[in-house]
Amino acid sequence: MNFQAAAAPASAREHTGGARCVMVLGTTSGAGKSWIATALCRWYARQGLKVAPYKAQNMSNNARVVEGGEIGSAQYFQALAARARPEVRMNPLLLKPERDTHSQVVLMGQVDETLSALPWRGRSERVWPQLARALDELRAENDVVVIEGAGSPAEINLMASDIVNLRIARHARARCLLATDIDRGGAFAHLYGTWALLPEADRALLAGFVLNKFRGDASLLAPAPEQLREMTGVPVVATLPMWWQHGLPEEDGVFDDRSRSSGAVTRTVAVIAYPRISNLDEFQPLKNVPGVRLVWARAPADVAGADWIVLPGSKHTSGDLAWLRAQGLDRAVAEHAARGGAVLGVCGGLQMLGEALVDPHGIDGNAPGLGLLPLVTVFERDKTVRRREAAFGTLTGAWAALSNVAVAGYEIHHGQTAAHPQMAGDGGAVMPEGLAWQNARGNVLGLYLHGLFEDPAVLQALFGVAAPTLDATFDGLADFIDNHFDAGVLAGLIA
C-alpha cells in the first residue's frame, strides 16, 4: 500500500492546510499510548508518507537532547520511528517532576523559570499559542502527524484547562483511537465511562477503541465489543495481545519490574530505582542482551548478588540520595564497592558517588555524597543540555573493556563536577575532556553521558554482543499493529 499525501481529501486539510492527524488517547496512564503511537509512526512512514510525532505536553523525567533543547524520550523514539529528525516542536511542553508538588517546565526545549513558578492551571493559556503553532507547523510540513494524548481525556477536573487531549484533538481535527489496558480489568467500563464523560461533540472524533495487553482467546470477548458499539457507535478496531518484549521502554515509571534474562544468567545488573529516577529508558537495551538479568533495586536485598550496581540519573539528586540512605542502600553500595564489585554512576548517580553536593543557588540541595569518588559537584543556574561524542581514555579494573572506546550520547544536568581540591591526587583518574572518572581500584566509574548502553560499540565491548537495533524494533512494532488491527482501519484513519 502507498497512501500518498496528495490523495488526502480537502476536508482533512482545511483547518491548517496540512497533514492528516491520527491521535492516540488512553483511558488511563499506562494504557499503551506511547508505544502504539510509535508503531503508527513507523507504519505510516512505511507507506511512503512524511510523518512526524507530536505531544503537546509530556510529564516525564525521561528526556532526550535534540535540535533546540530537550523533549520527552517517547517523542524522540517516535520521531526515529517516523524516520524524521527529532526536534522540540514534537514535544513543545515538557514537565519534569522534581518533587510531588513541583515540576521544572521546559518550553520549546528550554527551561522556563517563570512558568515553573506558576500554578498548574495558570500555565495553560500562557503556553497554548506556542503549542498550537508547533502543531500547525508540523502539519504544514508533513503528510501525517501522529499525536499522543496524556493520561485520560475524561479527567473532568482538568477539562477546563486541557491543552494536551481534547483541545488538541479539536484543533487538529484528529481521528482518535482510545486505548485501554484490558489486563487491569474493567476495560469495557473504562472505555464506556471515558466515552460517556466526553462532551458530545468530541465523541465524534473517536474512530475506534483499542483493547491492549490481552491474554487468551479473543473470541471470549464476545459479545462485549458489539454491545459497546451499540451503546457508543464506536467499534473495537484492535485487540492487541500482551507483548512483554516489544523493545521500547514504558514512558511512565520503571518499565518492567520482572527480573528476566535471555538464556542462562551470566551477569546481574541492579539499577537503583529511586523516586525521582530519570532517563531510565537508556537501560532498555540491557533487557535485550543475552545472559543479562536486569533488576530494579529499591532495598538492600535487591542488590544482593549483583555483579554491577548502577546509580542512574535523578531529577532531584539530593532528595534521591536521602531516600537511598533511608533505605540502607548507601551501605549496600559501599559494601559492594569494598568487595570489588562494579559500580557505575550516570549523571545524578555520578554526583552521588562524589564527596559532596554544593548548591549555592537553591537548585537541588546540599548533601554529603557517598564518598566513592574524590569529586565535588556544584549546582549552577545554567543547565547543560547537549549531545556529545567523545572517547574513554585508558580504564582499569572492572571497566577496562571500555578503554579507548568512542561513544555518543547526551548530557542534561545542572551540576558541574570536578576533582576535590584536597583529594585531586587521591586515586581519581579523569578521562579526556571530563568524560568519566574512575577510582584507583578501577571498580567505580562515573560519567555524565546518558545513552551509554544504547551505543553498539559499548555493548560489544562490555558483552561481546550486538543488541537488536532500534530500527528493527520499530519495524516489529509496525508489523504487530498491521497484524492485529482490523483490515483497512489504519489506512482509513488518514483517508
Secondary structure, 3 states (H helix, E strand, C coil): CCCCHHHCCHHHCCCCCCCEEEEEEECCCCCCHHHHHHHHHHHHHCCCCCEEEECCEEECCCEEEEECEEEEHHHHHHHHHCCCCCEHHHCCEEEEEEECCEEEEEECCEECHHHHHCCHHHCHHHHHHHHHHHHHHHHHHCCEEEEECCCCCCCCCCHHHCCCCHHHHHHHCCEEEEEEEHHHCCHHHHHHHHHHHCCHHHHCCEEEEEEEEECCCHHHHCCHHHHHHHHHCCCEEEEEECCCCCCCCCCCCCCCCCCCCCCCCCEEEEEECCCCEECHHHHHHHHCCCCEEEEEECCHHHHCCCCEEEECEECCHHHHHHHHHHCCHHHHHHHHHHCCCEEEEECHHHHHHCCEEECCCCCCCCEECCCCCCEEEEEEEEEEEEEEEEECCCCCHHHHHHCCCEEEEEEEEEEEEEECCCCCCCCCEECHHHCEEECCCCCEEEECCECHHHCHHHHHHHHCCCCCCHHHHHHHHHHHHHHHECCCHHHHCCC
